Amino acid sequence: MSAAAAIGRSLRTYYAPGRAARLDAFHARFLGPGELAFDIGAHVGDRTASFRRLGARVVAVEPQPRLARLLRLLFGRDPGVVRVEALLGAAPGEAVLRLNTANPTVATASASFIAAASGAPGWEDQVWDAAIARPVTTLDALIAAHGVPAFAKIDVEGHEAAVLAGLSRPIRTLSFEFTTIQRAVARECLARLAALGYRAFNACLGETMAFAHAAPLDAAAMAAWIAALPHAANSGDVYASLGPARLRRAPSDGA
């Protein structure tokens, strides 16, 4: 599949009819008008679009050149969106981004992510067939440049712990993606967040946008829950908040 066709598939998936309303209803517990959100790993911009519909300002970070061009087409005239074409990591510098032409959703700066995917059930057809050097910045640097976000979404394919290593202060609420092929990365992320002072965690599996737990868990319980998931669960997002009430399951979640 060509890169253009793959991006087209992502657009159809992430802008599917009805999905925007579900995204907005879920994100409304984290963001309000005038607040700031970071979309780390913005991909085709569906989360950025949701944050903007809620009236939030957005810093959208996307290192893939083709996707960065798409974000420029989608949001280039929107003064409420700042686009950053870079990777995030533990320290400023440069790193190699490995591209998957047929599936740009899983581009990664983590060699261990590619190693974990090799031979794993459900990942057999994934091939990282190109690599490019990209500048690296940090969450702390983004905060210094743009302000403290009310919410940050981090989805960087196995590089999440490195991104969180570049954050030295807690923000109100954030999320990070986890996969069942790299549960140790989730444990490392949870440990880092606990060290920053977070005590409340919940999670969504896949793209359900529904919390798996009626009330938030602590870091140890969340790590145990992820460890017990079947491999077929594949992926999800952990949410951490300084305000536990934001992580309680709402009746509208349908979980």
N, C-alpha and C positions, 0 to 999 in steps of 0.2 A: 504494500500500500504506500502511495506517495505521501509526503509530509502534508500537502494541501488536503488530500482526502482524509487523512487522520485527524487533522484539525477540524475539518468539516464534521466528522463523526462526533468529536468532542462537543462542538457547538450544538448539534442535534440532541446530544445526551443531556448536557447541562443547562440547556435552555428549552427543555421539553415542556409542552403545555402543562400548566398546573404546578410546575416545580417552583416558580418564583413566589407564589403565594405561600407555599410551605416554608421556603427559606426565610421569607420576611417574618412569618409568624414565629419561627424559632429564634431568629436573630433579635427580635424585638425585646427579648428579656435581657439582652446584653448591651444594646445600643439605643440611643435616642437622638433626636435632632440636635445638630451642632456638635456632637461628640466626635471623637477621632477613632478610626479603626485602622489596623494594619492587616493587609491581605498578603501574607508571606507564601509565595507559590501561587500567584494569582491565576495562572493557567489561562482559561478563556474568559475570565472576568465575571463569572456568574455570582460569586460572593461579593465582589466589589459592587456589582450592580444592585445586589440586595441591600448592602450597607447604604448605598446612595438613596435608594427608595425610602429608607428609614430616616433620611435626612442627615446621616453622618458624613463627615469628611473621611477620605480614604487615602492611605499610602499603599499603592499596589506594587509589590515587588515580584518581578518575573525575569529570570536570567536567560530564557530561551529567545534568541533573536526573532524567530518567526512569530512566537506568541507575543513578544513585546510590540511587534508591529501591529498585531491584531488589537492589542490593548490601546495603542495609539489611535487606531481607527475608531474604536468603540468609545473611548473616553478623552481623546485628545482635545476636544473643545469644552470639556467639563472642568471648570476651575476648582471643583471640589475633589478632584482626583489628582494625586501626584504619582507619577509612574517612575519606578526605580528599576533599571535593568542591571541587576546584580544578584549574586548569591549572598546569603547570610551565613555567618559562621561565628566561631569563638573569638576571632581577631581579624582586623582588616588585612587585606592582602590580595592574593589571587589563588584560584583553585580550578581544577578541571571539572567541567560538567559533561557527563556522559549522556548522549542523546539516544533515544529510541524512536527512530523515524516513523515506525508504524504505530507507535503509541506514545505520543509526547507527554501524556499524563505522568509517565514514570521516569522522566529524565531525572538524573540524580548526581549529586556530588559525592556520593558514598560508594566506594568500591566494595565495602562489606555488604551493602544492600544487594548489589549485583551478584556477589558470591552466594548470598543467602537464597536468592531467587533461582540460581542455577540448579536445575533438577528438582525443584520443589513442585509438588502437585499444583496445577493451576497456573504455573508460570512458564510452562515448557516452551511456549511460542515467543517469549519476550527476548528480543535481541537488541543490545545496545551497540549500534553500528557506527557511531560517530562521537567525537569528543572535541570540545572547544574550551579555551581558557576564558574564565570570567572573573571580573573583579569581585571581591568579597567585602561586605560591610557587616555591621553588627546591629543587634537590636538597640544596644546602648547608643550607637551612633545615629540610628534613625530617630530615637527619642530626643537626642540632643538637637537634631536638625528640624524635627517636625512637631515635637511635643509628646506628652505621655498619652498613649491610646487608652480608651475605655475597654477596648477589646482587640485582641490580636489572634488571627487564625494562622497556624503554621502547618503547612502541608508540603514537605520537601523530600519525601521518599527516602527514609532512612537516615536523613541528615539532621533530624529534629534535635537530638541531644547537643550537637555542635551549635545549632542556632541558640538554644537556651543557655549554653555556656557563655554567650555574648550578652546576656542580660544580667545586670547586677542589682536590680531593684524589682519588686513585684509590681505588676500592673493589675487593674481591677479584675479582669477576666481574660483568659486566653485558652486556646485549644491547640492540641498537637495530634497529628495522625500517628497511629500505630499499625503494625502489621503482625500477623501470626508467624511470619517467617523471621521476624526480628524482635522477639519479646524482650530481649535484653536491652534494646534501645528504649523501649517504653519504661522499663525499670529505672534506667539511667535518667530519663526525663523526669519521672516522678520523684526520684531522689533529689534532683536539682531543684525542682519546684518546692519540695518540702523544706529544703535548706533556705529558700527565699521567703518562706513563711506561709505558704499555702497549706491549708488544712482540709479543704473541701474539694472533692473531685466527683465527676460523673462521666458517663461515656455514651456515645451513640455508635452502633454498629453500622458499617457501610454508609449508605446515604439516607438512612432512615429519618434523620433529624428528630429522633425521639429518644429520650434518655432511657438507658437500660435499667436504672435504679430509681425507685420512688424518691429516695433521699440521698444526699451526697455521702460518699465514703471517704475515709482517710487514705493516705498514700499507700499504706501497706495493704489495705483491703482491696484497693484498685489494682495493685500489682498482682495480688493473688487471683483476682477475677480474670485479668488478662491471661495469666499463666494457665488457667483452667479452661480457656476457650478452645473449642475444637479448631483444627487447622482450617477447616472450611469456612470459619467465620471471616477469615482473610484480612479484614482491616476495619478500622473505625477511628473515632476521634475521642480523645480524652479532654474534658473541660475542667479547668481549675479556676477557682474564684475566691477572692477575699470576702465575698458576700455569699454565704451558703444558700440563701434563699433563691438565688438565681439558678441554682442547680437542682432544684426540686422539680420532679416531673409534674407537668401541668395536665389537666384533663384532656386538653386538645392534642397532647403528644400521641395519644393512641397506643402507647406501649403497654 
